[in-house]
């Protein structure tokens, strides 16, 4: 008798537990459907600012095609003289656009080319001219990501710098700059 009562009790418990579980699932599903049926509140719109006067500016940028052309021309000029160099073209903000590491270029040339390019763009002057400024202001060399060695030339539009070309790895800065100028000449920006 005890066994039979235990089975009846066990069956009742199972039925009650199953019914409770179904009720919980049903309430959850109903709540989900009810929530999705309600209209969504519109996200708040950001107020559009109407700027007055001269509060914005437009800048010119070197295209990737021009940057690639300049880098290729600089590398070819170096290869004609059997020099193993790296060429970098950076935009006005120092972001690298193109780097070409020539066959056999030294490991230091990669970073040096980028820094020379950015230094030329930042000061809108060839890095060979900036080397002379260090005599009067030696702390210029402490500015991060700059390199005051010959081999960088700026790319300008309407006398404003928009990019820089840097070459590193030749035995002299004069050669590096010569190759950088070949890159500049290839995009007809002249300086």
C-alpha positions as CSV (number, residue, x, y, z in Angstrom):
1,X,0.0,0.0,0.0
2,X,2.8,2.4,0.9
3,X,4.4,1.8,-2.5
4,X,1.2,2.5,-4.3
5,X,0.7,5.8,-2.4
6,X,4.2,6.8,-3.1
7,X,3.7,6.2,-6.8
8,X,0.4,8.2,-6.8
9,X,2.2,11.0,-4.9
10,X,5.1,10.9,-7.3
11,X,2.8,11.0,-10.4
12,X,0.9,14.0,-8.8
13,X,4.2,15.8,-8.1
14,X,5.3,15.2,-11.7
15,X,2.1,16.5,-13.1
16,X,2.1,19.5,-10.9
17,X,5.7,20.3,-11.7
18,X,5.1,20.0,-15.4
19,X,2.0,22.2,-15.3
20,X,4.0,24.8,-13.3
21,X,6.8,24.7,-15.8
22,X,4.4,25.1,-18.8
23,X,2.7,28.1,-17.0
24,X,6.1,29.8,-16.5
25,X,7.1,29.3,-20.1
26,X,3.7,30.5,-21.3
27,X,3.9,33.7,-19.1
28,X,7.4,34.3,-20.5
29,X,6.3,33.9,-24.1
30,X,3.2,36.1,-23.6
31,X,5.4,38.8,-22.0
32,X,7.8,38.7,-24.9
33,X,5.0,38.9,-27.4
34,X,3.4,41.8,-25.5
35,X,6.6,43.7,-25.2
36,X,7.4,43.3,-28.9
37,X,3.8,44.4,-29.9
38,X,4.2,47.7,-28.1
39,X,5.4,50.6,-30.4
40,X,9.1,51.3,-29.9
41,X,10.0,54.8,-28.6
42,X,11.9,56.8,-31.2
43,X,15.5,57.3,-30.4
44,X,16.2,60.9,-29.5
45,X,17.5,62.8,-32.5
46,X,20.8,64.7,-32.1
47,X,20.2,68.3,-32.7
48,X,21.9,69.4,-35.9
49,X,24.2,72.4,-35.3
50,X,24.1,75.2,-37.7
51,X,27.6,76.6,-37.8
52,X,28.0,80.3,-38.4
53,X,30.8,82.2,-40.0
54,X,34.2,80.6,-40.7
55,X,34.0,77.7,-38.3
56,X,35.1,75.0,-40.7
57,X,37.9,74.5,-43.1
58,X,38.6,72.3,-46.1
59,X,42.0,70.7,-46.7
60,X,43.7,69.1,-49.6
61,X,45.1,65.6,-49.4
62,X,47.5,63.6,-51.6
63,X,45.7,60.8,-53.3
64,X,46.9,57.2,-52.9
65,X,47.7,57.1,-56.6
66,X,50.0,60.1,-56.3
67,X,51.6,58.7,-53.1
68,X,52.3,55.4,-54.9
69,X,53.7,57.1,-57.9
70,X,56.0,59.2,-55.8
71,X,57.2,56.2,-53.8
72,X,57.8,54.1,-56.9
73,X,59.8,56.9,-58.6
74,X,62.0,57.4,-55.5
75,X,62.7,53.7,-55.2
76,X,63.5,53.5,-58.9
77,X,65.9,56.4,-58.7
78,X,67.7,54.7,-55.8
79,X,67.8,51.4,-57.6
80,X,69.4,53.1,-60.7
81,X,72.3,54.0,-58.4
82,X,72.4,50.6,-56.7
83,X,71.3,52.0,-53.4
84,X,69.2,49.9,-51.0
85,X,66.6,52.2,-49.4
86,X,63.2,52.4,-48.0
87,X,60.7,55.0,-49.2
88,X,57.8,56.3,-47.2
89,X,55.0,58.7,-48.0
90,X,53.0,60.1,-45.1
91,X,50.0,62.5,-45.0
92,X,50.0,65.8,-43.3
93,X,49.2,64.2,-40.0
94,X,52.0,61.6,-40.2
95,X,49.8,58.7,-41.2
96,X,51.7,56.4,-43.4
97,X,50.2,56.1,-46.9
98,X,52.9,54.0,-48.7
99,X,56.1,52.4,-47.7
100,X,58.4,50.5,-50.1
101,X,61.3,48.7,-48.6
102,X,63.7,48.0,-51.4
103,X,65.6,44.7,-51.6
104,X,68.5,44.7,-49.2
105,X,67.4,47.9,-47.3
106,X,68.7,48.0,-43.8
107,X,66.2,47.3,-40.9
108,X,66.6,50.9,-39.5
109,X,65.6,52.4,-42.9
110,X,61.9,51.6,-42.5
111,X,61.3,53.7,-39.4
112,X,63.8,56.3,-40.5
113,X,62.0,56.9,-43.8
114,X,58.6,57.4,-42.1
115,X,60.1,59.8,-39.6
116,X,61.9,61.8,-42.2
117,X,58.7,62.1,-44.3
118,X,56.6,63.3,-41.4
119,X,59.3,65.7,-40.2
120,X,59.4,67.3,-43.7
121,X,55.6,67.5,-43.8
122,X,55.3,68.9,-40.3
123,X,57.7,71.7,-40.9
124,X,57.0,72.1,-44.7
125,X,60.7,72.0,-45.3
126,X,63.3,69.5,-46.5
127,X,64.9,67.8,-43.6
128,X,68.3,68.8,-44.9
129,X,67.3,72.4,-44.2
130,X,65.9,71.4,-40.8
131,X,69.2,69.9,-39.8
132,X,70.7,73.4,-39.8
133,X,67.9,74.6,-37.4
134,X,69.1,72.1,-34.8
135,X,72.2,74.2,-34.3
136,X,70.1,77.0,-32.9
137,X,67.4,74.9,-31.3
138,X,68.8,71.5,-30.4
139,X,65.7,70.5,-28.4
140,X,63.8,70.2,-31.7
141,X,65.2,66.7,-31.9
142,X,63.2,65.8,-28.7
143,X,59.9,66.1,-30.6
144,X,58.4,62.6,-30.9
145,X,58.4,60.8,-34.2
146,X,60.7,63.3,-35.9
147,X,64.1,62.7,-37.5
148,X,66.3,65.6,-38.4
149,X,68.5,63.9,-41.0
150,X,68.5,64.7,-44.7
151,X,66.2,62.6,-46.8
152,X,62.8,64.0,-46.4
153,X,60.9,66.5,-48.6
154,X,57.5,68.0,-48.2
155,X,54.7,67.8,-50.7
156,X,52.8,71.0,-50.8
157,X,49.6,72.4,-52.4
158,X,49.3,76.2,-52.6
159,X,52.3,76.4,-50.3
160,X,50.6,74.3,-47.6
161,X,52.1,70.9,-46.7
162,X,49.8,68.0,-47.5
163,X,52.3,65.1,-47.3
164,X,56.0,64.2,-47.0
165,X,58.3,61.8,-48.8
166,X,61.1,60.2,-46.8
167,X,64.0,58.0,-48.0
168,X,66.5,56.3,-45.8
169,X,69.2,53.7,-46.3
170,X,71.7,55.3,-48.7
171,X,75.2,56.1,-47.4
172,X,74.4,59.8,-47.2
173,X,71.4,62.0,-46.4
174,X,72.2,63.9,-49.6
175,X,71.5,60.7,-51.7
176,X,68.4,60.0,-49.6
177,X,67.1,63.5,-50.4
178,X,68.0,63.2,-54.1
179,X,65.8,60.1,-54.3
180,X,63.0,61.7,-52.3
181,X,63.1,64.7,-54.7
182,X,62.8,62.2,-57.7
183,X,59.6,61.0,-56.1
184,X,58.3,64.6,-55.7
185,X,59.2,65.3,-59.3
186,X,57.1,62.3,-60.4
187,X,53.9,63.9,-59.1
188,X,54.8,67.4,-60.5
189,X,54.3,69.2,-57.2
190,X,57.7,70.8,-57.5
191,X,59.4,72.7,-54.8
